[in-house]
């Protein structure tokens, strides 16, 4: 969408006091948008429907719920001073989270605000005569279905509502699955195809339908001892995956990390994404979240450093090591991309600004980068930037190297600023107004590789078609040809596919959902021993329960909280 979609919030500009139970919004009559055409008014109405996505996908919201809760990411109390936050990140990782967790509350509120804005659009767009209103109406209704998928996946329920003045009907289990499915099927004929990944398209609807059917066994009975994956669901996963793959609209990227570059909006692997382009005031913080406070990726911004946030657990790192031993995991181009030649050429310590790029992927050991003294980057005699071994200067520990270790846990030793291998999957934006927290990379919601791997999983779950699944998995691996692709696999099983999903989608906010579907979420990993199956879905925030107290029995807390 164009920038004006975010500025012309005429009809929906008064999105104000929000009710967590009945999803009420204050709606302005479109006639108040004096001088606007129906097309401009329609654009102004649909914009707020998407505008909540960047906030939902903020690093402390959806990422926290989907990654910090898993065996993939861990966020300790760094040095006893950073990321303490009353223990909420420790509890998230340990599965001791409660209904008063502020990040759970924020995520809940933002998703339901997005849903409420969709309902506002659904009720307003039919009053406009421009042809675009029909498309935007389909998008608004489809986005309501997507927000419903999020509440179902995270909290185990869906709010069904059409009338702005009525209370929502709460759906769970099979009724919730069928409702979301029917909504996506209803809007698919009226969705566009070539408007980019930042809007809901036919391809995005197919991908969401495939994901819904793949997870339907979990959504129907989230506490089951063993999930029942119906053959008809798996057939639908294959059907919608085939539609996407055979459409010719999407393409696996030769360069894996280009999928996460700051200019990735036109990357043909993206099917549906959070649009974060600069003219839409993109503000994702994925690039700096995991890096050291002494890593400065942009020569133009001497204050744009990392935040010493989460690292990957040793458990997750060891899945890479075990898969490729005796070779180093970096033989897989998804694991690591070297951009600083000083690692292999110590004499190359003076780098031109245009040539300086931090390494990508999983960062281990001693880190090199721009050397900063008294707030200024050092330069070489030729004017290039000085690059060398990094130390924890910003922590007033100039003799302590930025040397990432495999160990990371909640002990004092495991919570230091250098503990844990870090993840730099998304690229720092060189156009950002701050250089730090205004990332322009679109955040992937679903991309083509996921479609291939969903199809592979459906083949395995329905008929144990290991050969067909292996073909799909190897197609993804073989596509990464900008460097030597990872070696093809020779066998396939659900356990191998689960491992492959970890390699392909780490840090992309699908890990918790995958762990639950594969029966791994009650497992044991670094600092986590809780085996309570009730933790598969999160508690409804206490503020929402309290807000619905005037309707006895309407909003019940989830099992086990």
Rosetta blueprint (number, residue, H / E / L):
1 X L
2 X L
3 X L
4 X H
5 X H
6 X H
7 X H
8 X L
9 X L
10 X L
11 X L
12 X L
13 X L
14 X L
15 X L
16 X L
17 X L
18 X L
19 X L
20 X L
21 X L
22 X L
23 X L
24 X L
25 X L
26 X L
27 X L
28 X L
29 X L
30 X H
31 X H
32 X H
33 X L
34 X L
35 X L
36 X L
37 X L
38 X H
39 X H
40 X H
41 X H
42 X H
43 X H
44 X H
45 X H
46 X H
47 X H
48 X H
49 X H
50 X H
51 X H
52 X L
53 X H
54 X H
55 X H
56 X H
57 X L
58 X L
59 X L
60 X L
61 X L
62 X H
63 X H
64 X H
65 X H
66 X H
67 X H
68 X H
69 X L
70 X L
71 X L
72 X L
73 X E
74 X E
75 X L
76 X L
77 X L
78 X E
79 X L
80 X L
81 X L
82 X E
83 X L
84 X L
85 X H
86 X H
87 X H
88 X H
89 X H
90 X H
91 X H
92 X H
93 X H
94 X H
95 X L
96 X L
97 X L
98 X L
99 X L
100 X L
101 X L
102 X H
103 X H
104 X H
105 X H
106 X H
107 X H
108 X H
109 X H
110 X H
111 X H
112 X H
113 X H
114 X H
115 X H
116 X H
117 X H
118 X H
119 X H
120 X H
121 X H
122 X H
123 X H
124 X H
125 X H
126 X L
127 X L
128 X L
129 X L
130 X L
131 X L
132 X H
133 X H
134 X H
135 X H
136 X H
137 X H
138 X H
139 X H
140 X H
141 X H
142 X H
143 X H
144 X H
145 X H
146 X H
147 X H
148 X H
149 X H
150 X H
151 X H
152 X H
153 X H
154 X H
155 X H
156 X L
157 X L
158 X E
159 X E
160 X E
161 X L
162 X L
163 X L
164 X L
165 X L
166 X L
167 X L
168 X L
169 X E
170 X E
171 X E
172 X L
173 X H
174 X H
175 X H
176 X H
177 X H
178 X H
179 X H
180 X H
181 X H
182 X H
183 X H
184 X H
185 X H
186 X H
187 X H
188 X H
189 X L
190 X L
191 X L
192 X L
193 X L
194 X L
195 X L
196 X L
197 X L
198 X L
199 X L
200 X L
201 X L
202 X H
203 X H
204 X H
205 X H
206 X H
207 X H
208 X H
209 X H
210 X H
211 X H
212 X H
213 X H
214 X H
215 X H
216 X H
217 X H
218 X H
219 X H
220 X H
221 X L
222 X L
223 X L
224 X L
225 X L
226 X L
227 X L
228 X L
229 X L
230 X L
231 X H
232 X H
233 X H
234 X H
235 X H
236 X H
237 X H
238 X H
239 X H
240 X H
241 X H
242 X H
243 X H
244 X H
245 X H
246 X H
247 X H
248 X L
249 X L
250 X L
251 X L
252 X L
253 X L
254 X L
255 X L
256 X H
257 X H
258 X H
259 X H
260 X H
261 X L
262 X L
263 X L
264 X H
265 X H
266 X H
267 X L
268 X L
269 X L
270 X E
271 X E
272 X E
273 X E
274 X E
275 X L
276 X L
277 X L
278 X H
279 X H
280 X H
281 X L
282 X L
283 X L
284 X E
285 X L
286 X L
287 X L
288 X L
289 X L
290 X L
291 X L
292 X L
293 X L
294 X L
295 X L
296 X L
297 X L
298 X L
299 X L
300 X L
301 X L
302 X L
303 X L
304 X L
305 X L
306 X L
307 X L
308 X L
309 X L
310 X L
311 X E
312 X E
313 X L
314 X H
315 X H
316 X H
317 X H
318 X H
319 X H
320 X H
321 X H
322 X H
323 X H
324 X H
325 X L
326 X L
327 X L
328 X L
329 X H
330 X H
331 X H
332 X L
333 X L
334 X L
335 X L
336 X E
337 X E
338 X L
339 X L
340 X L
341 X H
342 X H
343 X H
344 X L
345 X L
346 X L
347 X L
348 X L
349 X L
350 X E
351 X E
352 X L
353 X H
354 X H
355 X H
356 X L
357 X L
358 X L
359 X L
360 X E
361 X E
362 X E
363 X E
364 X L
365 X E
366 X E
367 X L
368 X E
369 X E
370 X E
371 X L
372 X E
373 X E
374 X L
375 X L
376 X E
377 X E
378 X L
379 X E
380 X L
381 X L
382 X L
383 X L
384 X L
385 X E
386 X E
387 X E
388 X E
389 X E
390 X L
391 X E
392 X E
393 X H
394 X H
395 X H
396 X L
397 X E
398 X E
399 X E
400 X E
401 X E
402 X L
403 X E
404 X E
405 X E
406 X L
407 X L
408 X L
409 X L
410 X L
411 X L
412 X L
413 X H
414 X H
415 X H
416 X L
417 X L
418 X L
419 X E
420 X L
421 X E
422 X E
423 X E
424 X E
425 X L
426 X L
427 X L
428 X L
429 X L
430 X L
431 X L
432 X L
433 X L
434 X L
435 X L
436 X L
437 X L
438 X L
439 X E
440 X L
441 X L
442 X L
443 X E
444 X E
445 X E
446 X E
447 X E
448 X H
449 X H
450 X H
451 X H
452 X H
453 X H
454 X H
455 X H
456 X H
457 X H
458 X H
459 X H
460 X H
461 X H
462 X H
463 X H
464 X L
465 X L
466 X H
467 X H
468 X H
469 X H
470 X H
471 X H
472 X H
473 X H
474 X H
475 X H
476 X H
477 X H
478 X H
479 X H
480 X L
481 X L
482 X L
483 X L
484 X L
485 X L
486 X L
487 X L
488 X L
489 X L
490 X L
491 X L
492 X L
493 X L
494 X H
495 X H
496 X H
497 X H
498 X H
499 X H
500 X H
501 X H
502 X H
503 X H
504 X H
505 X H
506 X L
507 X L
508 X L
509 X L
510 X L
511 X H
512 X H
513 X H
514 X H
515 X H
516 X H
517 X H
518 X L
519 X L
520 X L
521 X L
522 X L
523 X L
524 X L
525 X E
526 X L
527 X L
528 X E
529 X L
530 X L
531 X L
532 X L
533 X H
534 X H
535 X H
536 X H
537 X L
538 X L
539 X L
540 X L
541 X L
542 X H
543 X H
544 X H
545 X H
546 X H
547 X H
548 X L
549 X L
550 X L
551 X L
552 X L
553 X L
554 X L
555 X L
556 X L
557 X L
558 X L
559 X L
560 X L
561 X L
